[in-house]
Amino acid sequence: MRIAIQKIPMNTPSYEDTIAAYNLGILKPGGDLQVSATGDLQLTPDGDLKLGSNEFNAMSRLVRRWCFNAPTLSVLFDAVAHTQEQKQRYEAEKNSTASVLFGDTQAIQKLHRLTDEIGASEFGCAAYAGTILVVLGNLLARFKNDLGTKDDWKQVAPLIEGYSVGAIIEAAANNFRHHDEWARAEMPTPQQLKSISVIAAILKVKLTQNGKRHPFRQNVCPDVLMALSENNFEQLNHNVFAFATSMAKLDSCKE
């Protein structure tokens, strides 16, 4: 399986263009360095200079990190679509080959090769999609930490099947990291069930109350990514920043 992903399909977006593209009005006024009661410059928990309010600082840092990741995320997103198309082609070719086997050695060898290519396409697609969701999950986790909010973010708009974009990305990233553990567990733990329940809702799969015999024992990130993006990278970005904007507004209302 050959996937040409050397070419970066987009330049690194600028901070200013990102603010305009995703209507991030909270960042338009800019933010100043903050001074503590002792006269020292305030820092973020990870040692960066803090700019403006918690909301401004969190969104500003999210945008800058997203800009740096956007070219790679775009390449990975294209690779997801490419491997999905490859798999469909291999499956069609396999079906036509299987119909003319009848002891044909070459046809049998081709069938084995196509089976391998289908498997490679499945694992490749899952790895690309999972990486996207883990990167976005890490960006949003730091964003949430910068806001300093303790609230559950499951019900912050926009909602998909009753769950926020942040909750969906978090659940899918957990699936990517832990689906092998999920597969080995006869009964999901309460912690596992939290993510499994979100994924089930997004993919419209019914679960038993305790999650026993759930079907998510493999990497389902490509399906979740499709639900988040409608197979469009820009739609994915709009959903992520719409969620972040809602989180920032919710946090600012408490002050």
LINUR-V633272 format. One record per pair of residues at least 24 apart in sequence whose C-alpha atoms are under 6 Angstrom apart, sorted by the first residue. I is the first residue (numbers start at 1). J is the second residue. Records with the same first field share a line. If there is no record, write none. Layout:
I=J, J
This chain:
10=71
12=71
13=67
54=147
55=147, 248
58=143, 146, 147
76=128
80=125, 128
83=121, 125
87=118, 121
90=114
126=221, 222
129=221, 222
130=176, 221
133=169, 173
134=173
137=169, 170
157=243
161=202
171=195
172=221
176=219
179=217, 218
182=217
183=217
187=212
